Amino acid sequence: MQFTHKNLALGRWHELSLSEQRGNIGSEVGRARKWKGKDEKIFEGAWNRALELFDLTLSDPRWIGRLREIARAREVFCDAVFGGSEYSSSLEDLEKYFYPFAFSARNHDF
């Protein structure tokens, strides 16, 4: 598999707290929201990177008891990217969901 986040895929991702991981996912969600309908190439890159980070989080053995929650967030994100027809989800709502994790990670409240 080809990774955009090569250093993270090599193990650094698993050194981050769950808040830090979610905060980073949220950054890509925010980029996707910003570029949706404006620049398809940048939008696609952002949602692909977000999916890569979701998958790295799902592969982190520390979160075995949280897999359903993380996988559901990934599923809702995919729904939002492709129009929100299944869950009426939006990238704006997901960005609001992820913001507290980024804030927490930035303040080291893990």
C-alpha positions as semicolon CSV with decimal commas, in nm:
position;residue;x (nm);y (nm);z (nm)
1;M;0,000;0,000;0,000
2;Q;0,126;0,350;-0,088
3;F;0,097;0,594;0,204
4;T;0,084;0,971;0,185
5;H;0,175;0,992;0,553
6;K;0,483;0,769;0,527
7;N;0,637;0,856;0,868
8;L;0,304;0,805;1,041
9;A;0,246;0,475;0,864
10;L;0,589;0,352;0,978
11;G;0,479;0,364;1,340
12;R;0,475;0,726;1,452
13;W;0,095;0,731;1,430
14;H;0,074;0,468;1,702
15;E;0,275;0,696;1,933
16;L;0,002;0,963;1,923
17;S;-0,288;0,973;2,166
18;L;-0,638;0,908;2,037
19;S;-0,712;1,281;2,067
20;E;-0,405;1,361;1,860
21;Q;-0,503;1,104;1,598
22;R;-0,859;1,236;1,579
23;G;-0,734;1,595;1,571
24;N;-0,518;1,511;1,270
25;I;-0,809;1,338;1,099
26;G;-1,015;1,649;1,171
27;S;-0,756;1,866;0,998
28;E;-0,804;1,667;0,679
29;V;-1,182;1,679;0,723
30;G;-1,153;2,058;0,747
31;R;-0,940;2,072;0,431
32;A;-1,193;1,857;0,248
33;R;-1,475;2,087;0,361
34;K;-1,282;2,396;0,253
35;W;-1,211;2,267;-0,096
36;K;-1,531;2,077;-0,176
37;G;-1,686;2,239;-0,481
38;K;-1,384;2,467;-0,530
39;D;-1,093;2,248;-0,635
40;E;-1,166;1,882;-0,698
41;K;-0,801;1,774;-0,691
42;I;-0,731;1,933;-0,350
43;F;-1,066;1,806;-0,218
44;E;-0,991;1,451;-0,330
45;G;-0,642;1,463;-0,179
46;A;-0,783;1,575;0,156
47;W;-1,048;1,304;0,178
48;N;-0,798;1,040;0,069
49;R;-0,556;1,151;0,341
50;A;-0,839;1,150;0,596
51;L;-0,927;0,792;0,501
52;E;-0,562;0,693;0,533
53;L;-0,552;0,841;0,885
54;F;-0,880;0,670;0,978
55;D;-0,730;0,340;0,861
56;L;-0,409;0,397;1,058
57;T;-0,621;0,468;1,366
58;L;-0,824;0,152;1,310
59;S;-0,500;-0,047;1,289
60;D;-0,375;0,088;1,624
61;P;-0,404;-0,201;1,873
62;R;-0,457;0,038;2,165
63;W;-0,805;0,123;2,039
64;I;-0,939;-0,232;2,007
65;G;-1,234;-0,142;2,232
66;R;-1,308;0,172;2,027
67;L;-1,308;0,020;1,679
68;R;-1,684;0,043;1,630
69;E;-1,682;0,414;1,718
70;I;-1,384;0,492;1,494
71;A;-1,522;0,285;1,205
72;R;-1,860;0,456;1,235
73;A;-1,693;0,799;1,220
74;R;-1,513;0,682;0,904
75;E;-1,841;0,561;0,756
76;V;-2,015;0,892;0,831
77;F;-1,719;1,079;0,682
78;C;-1,749;0,877;0,360
79;D;-2,121;0,952;0,354
80;A;-2,050;1,325;0,388
81;V;-1,788;1,318;0,111
82;F;-2,032;1,154;-0,127
83;G;-2,330;1,375;-0,053
84;G;-2,470;1,269;0,284
85;S;-2,757;1,064;0,145
86;E;-2,731;0,778;0,398
87;Y;-2,692;0,970;0,725
88;S;-2,760;1,330;0,620
89;S;-2,402;1,396;0,725
90;S;-2,198;1,696;0,623
91;L;-1,832;1,785;0,634
92;E;-1,927;2,092;0,838
93;D;-2,083;1,873;1,108
94;L;-1,784;1,639;1,107
95;E;-1,545;1,928;1,138
96;K;-1,738;2,036;1,449
97;Y;-1,718;1,678;1,582
98;F;-1,340;1,662;1,538
99;Y;-1,255;2,015;1,659
100;P;-1,260;1,931;2,033
101;F;-1,010;1,650;1,976
102;A;-0,766;1,886;1,805
103;F;-0,815;2,140;2,083
104;S;-0,763;1,873;2,349
105;A;-0,450;1,738;2,180
106;R;-0,308;2,086;2,140
107;N;-0,358;2,145;2,512
108;H;-0,227;1,799;2,599
109;D;-0,553;1,692;2,765
110;F;-0,538;1,327;2,668
